[in-house]
Amino acid sequence: MTFDELLDYFDGQSYRDISKQLGVPIGQLTYYKQNGIPEGRQAIIEIQTNGKLKSDIPKLIKLEEA
């Protein structure tokens, strides 16, 4: 998932509101915007959104196989 997809899901809510709902500091959202959302956090967000946002599962599977 991309940061833009995350913002679209939260439909214009403030970073403060998004950070509260995800349980991450506001600064973490800035990090995600600049560097992308780490795969592990993507998986957590997928669970938090009941699958409405999808993580990059193939990368996670490859890590487990290594």
C-alpha positions in Angstrom: 0.0 0.0 0.0 1.1 3.5 -0.7 0.9 6.5 1.6 -1.6 8.1 -0.9 -3.9 5.0 -0.5 -3.7 5.4 3.2 -4.7 9.1 3.0 -7.6 8.2 0.6 -8.9 5.6 3.0 -9.1 8.1 5.8 -10.8 10.6 3.4 -9.2 13.9 4.3 -8.8 13.4 8.0 -6.0 15.2 9.7 -2.7 13.5 10.4 -3.6 13.7 14.1 -6.8 11.8 13.6 -5.1 9.2 11.4 -2.3 8.7 13.9 -4.8 8.1 16.7 -6.7 5.6 14.7 -3.6 3.7 13.7 -1.9 4.0 17.1 1.3 5.6 15.7 2.9 9.0 16.5 2.1 11.8 14.0 5.8 11.9 13.1 5.6 8.3 11.9 3.1 9.4 9.3 5.6 11.9 8.0 8.2 9.1 7.8 5.7 7.0 5.9 5.1 9.8 3.4 8.8 10.3 2.8 10.0 6.7 2.9 7.0 4.5 2.2 5.1 2.3 4.7 7.2 -0.6 5.9 5.7 -4.1 5.0 5.2 -5.1 8.6 3.2 -1.9 9.4 1.2 -2.4 6.1 0.2 -5.8 7.4 -1.0 -4.3 10.7 -2.9 -1.5 8.8 -4.5 -4.2 6.6 -5.9 -5.9 9.8 -6.9 -2.5 11.3 -8.9 -1.7 8.2 -10.5 -5.1 7.9 -8.7 -5.7 4.6 -9.9 -2.5 2.9 -6.2 -1.5 2.5 -3.9 -4.3 1.3 -0.4 -4.9 2.4 2.4 -5.9 0.0 2.1 -9.6 1.0 4.5 -11.1 -1.6 7.4 -9.2 0.1 6.4 -10.6 3.5 6.1 -14.1 2.2 9.6 -13.9 0.6 11.1 -12.8 3.9 9.6 -15.8 5.7 10.9 -18.2 3.0 14.5 -16.8 3.3 
